[in-house]
Amino acid sequence: MLTVGDTFPSFDLTAVKPGTPQAPSEAFAQVTDKSYPGQWLVVFFWPKDFTFVCPTEIAEFGRLSEDFADRDAQVLGVSTDNEFVHHAWKRDHEDLRALPFPMVSDIKRDLAMQLGILDREEGVALRATFIVDPEGVIQHVAVNGLNVGRNVKETLRVLDALQTDELCPCNWEKGEEVLKVA
């Protein structure tokens, strides 16, 4: 699995555009590793659309989207489902209808395989979260098994700590003192 200090892989994938669902002819766009220059990326993967744990995480990333944007971070949600399934799920699930970030399709599993996050049994992405700095270097990785949802507020807290470029103690929160080395 790629980890902290590794370069996030290049990608060029189809995504469902942010916002309310549109007609399929207008709903899709290409998203690449170069689509958000100068920004941090928060790339999170979920196993499958039309499941139970996944929408709770996706909706929470949506609710905190402005907080990520305030930190110059673009959220990208990814699974191995195709863009048409993403589009149907977005239209079907009330909590996903107006998502403010792209739902990216890694249908060929190329990105998930490069990152090393495919579940060996199911062949779908694990619940992995990557925080990538503006230079394309992975600064944080968290991976959960298929049945356990992640803590999106913790992802935001880690992003805050990374952006301080300081020593941040356990449970540090934005606005608190950082550690000073004498």
ROKOLPA-195119 format. One line per 2 residues: number of its first residue (from 1); for each residue x, z, y of C-alpha. Coordinates in Angstrom, 2 decimals, padded with zeros to 5 digits. Each point is the difference from the previous one (the first is absolute). Layout:
<atoms>
NUM> X/Z/Y; ...
</atoms>
This chain:
<atoms>
1> 000.00/000.00/000.00; 001.24/-000.76/003.50
3> 000.63/003.13/002.01; 001.20/001.39/003.32
5> 002.76/-002.12/001.49; -001.00/-003.18/-001.84
7> -001.26/-003.05/001.85; -003.72/-000.57/-000.42
9> -000.48/-003.36/-001.78; -001.07/-003.13/001.84
11> -003.60/-000.98/-000.63; -002.55/-002.63/001.00
13> -003.47/000.98/-001.23; -003.64/-000.69/000.75
15> -002.02/002.81/001.56; -003.52/000.73/001.10
17> 000.14/000.31/003.78; -000.64/003.35/001.68
19> -003.41/000.78/001.47; -003.48/-000.74/-001.24
21> -000.38/-002.50/-002.85; -000.25/-003.61/000.99
23> -001.03/-003.11/-001.90; 002.59/-000.76/-002.67
25> 001.09/-003.11/001.90; 001.17/002.25/002.89
27> 000.82/003.24/-001.79; 003.55/-000.63/-001.20
29> 003.47/-000.17/001.54; 003.58/-000.12/-001.21
31> 001.99/003.20/000.44; 003.77/000.02/-000.33
33> 002.83/002.45/000.38; 000.58/-001.66/003.41
35> -003.60/000.34/001.27; 000.62/003.25/001.89
37> 003.42/-000.24/001.66; 001.37/003.18/001.55
39> -002.61/002.19/-001.69; 000.15/002.55/-002.76
41> -001.97/-000.98/-003.11; -002.04/002.37/-002.11
43> -000.66/-001.97/-003.17; -002.22/001.70/-002.53
45> -001.11/-001.29/-003.39; -003.10/000.86/-002.00
47> -000.70/-000.94/-003.63; -003.35/-001.84/000.06
49> -002.90/-000.91/002.21; -003.51/001.24/-000.85
51> 001.31/003.31/-001.32; -000.50/003.63/000.98
53> 003.16/001.62/001.40; 001.26/-003.11/001.79
55> -002.70/-000.25/002.70; 000.53/003.65/000.98
57> 003.64/-000.78/000.82; -000.66/-003.36/001.63
59> -002.74/001.45/002.20; 002.28/002.88/001.07
61> 002.74/-002.45/001.01; -002.71/-001.78/001.98
63> -001.11/003.20/001.74; 003.63/000.80/000.96
65> 000.87/-003.58/000.92; 000.14/000.72/003.74
67> 002.40/002.88/-000.65; 002.32/-002.38/-001.86
69> -000.37/-002.61/002.74; 000.90/002.63/002.63
71> 003.32/000.32/-001.85; 000.65/-003.78/-000.02
73> -000.78/-000.14/-003.70; -002.03/-002.72/-001.70
75> -001.92/001.05/-003.10; -000.27/-002.52/-002.85
77> -002.14/000.77/-003.04; 000.91/-001.90/-003.18
79> -001.28/-000.38/-003.54; 000.37/-002.54/-002.78
81> -003.59/-001.18/000.45; -000.54/-003.38/001.63
83> -001.15/-000.46/003.58; -003.54/-000.97/-001.05
85> -000.44/003.26/-001.89; 001.34/001.90/003.04
87> -002.47/-001.87/002.20; -002.95/000.76/-002.30
89> 000.97/003.67/-000.27; 000.37/000.29/003.77
91> -003.47/-001.48/000.50; -001.46/002.17/-002.78
93> 001.51/003.42/000.80; -001.24/001.68/003.18
95> 003.26/001.93/000.58; 002.07/-003.22/-000.14
97> -002.09/-002.40/002.09; 001.83/000.37/003.30
99> 003.52/000.76/-001.23; 002.46/-000.40/002.88
101> 002.87/-001.23/-002.19; 000.48/-002.92/-002.41
103> -000.92/000.30/-003.68; 002.85/-001.93/-001.61
105> -000.14/-001.79/-003.35; 003.03/000.18/-002.28
107> -001.80/-001.94/-002.74; 003.24/-001.31/-001.54
109> 001.39/003.57/000.05; 003.24/-001.29/001.55
111> 000.26/002.68/002.68; -001.04/002.83/-002.33
113> 002.56/-001.17/-002.58; 002.79/-000.25/002.59
115> -000.82/003.52/001.15; -000.14/001.27/-003.59
117> -003.48/001.53/000.28; -002.01/-001.79/-002.71
119> -001.58/002.35/-002.48; 001.40/-000.96/-003.41
121> -003.26/000.60/-001.85; -002.58/-001.39/002.44
123> 002.04/-002.73/001.74; -001.30/001.08/003.42
125> 001.78/001.61/002.94; 000.49/003.74/000.00
127> -001.16/001.95/003.07; 003.22/-000.64/001.90
129> 000.63/000.45/003.71; 003.02/-001.41/001.82
131> 000.99/000.74/003.58; 002.25/-002.80/001.22
133> 001.92/000.12/003.28; 000.02/-002.90/002.51
135> 003.22/-001.32/-001.60; -001.73/-000.37/-003.37
137> 001.69/002.99/-001.66; -002.07/002.33/-002.18
139> 000.08/003.51/001.51; -002.57/001.74/-002.22
141> -001.58/-000.57/-003.41; -002.77/001.97/-001.69
143> -001.59/-000.99/-003.31; -002.98/001.54/-001.75
145> -001.44/-000.77/-003.41; -003.19/-002.01/-000.29
147> -002.39/002.99/000.05; 001.34/001.97/002.98
149> -000.68/-000.97/003.60; 002.65/000.38/002.67
151> -000.05/002.08/003.19; -000.16/-002.46/002.92
153> 000.58/002.74/002.57; 003.26/000.80/-001.78
155> 001.02/-003.66/000.35; -000.65/000.28/003.74
157> 001.98/003.26/000.16; 002.97/-001.59/-001.76
159> -000.14/-002.99/002.37; 000.07/002.41/002.95
161> 003.02/001.79/-001.46; 001.85/-003.25/-000.68
163> -000.60/-001.19/003.54; 001.59/003.14/001.48
165> 003.37/-001.00/-001.49; 000.63/003.77/-000.16
167> 000.21/002.66/-002.70; -003.57/001.04/-000.76
169> -000.61/003.17/-002.05; -002.51/000.46/-002.80
171> -003.61/-000.46/001.17; 001.16/-001.19/003.45
173> -002.80/-001.41/002.13; 000.20/-002.27/003.03
175> 000.67/002.05/003.13; 001.81/002.79/-001.80
177> 003.68/000.80/000.45; 002.49/-001.91/-002.10
179> 003.08/001.61/-001.49; 003.09/000.21/002.19
181> 003.43/000.16/-001.62; 002.29/002.37/001.91
</atoms>
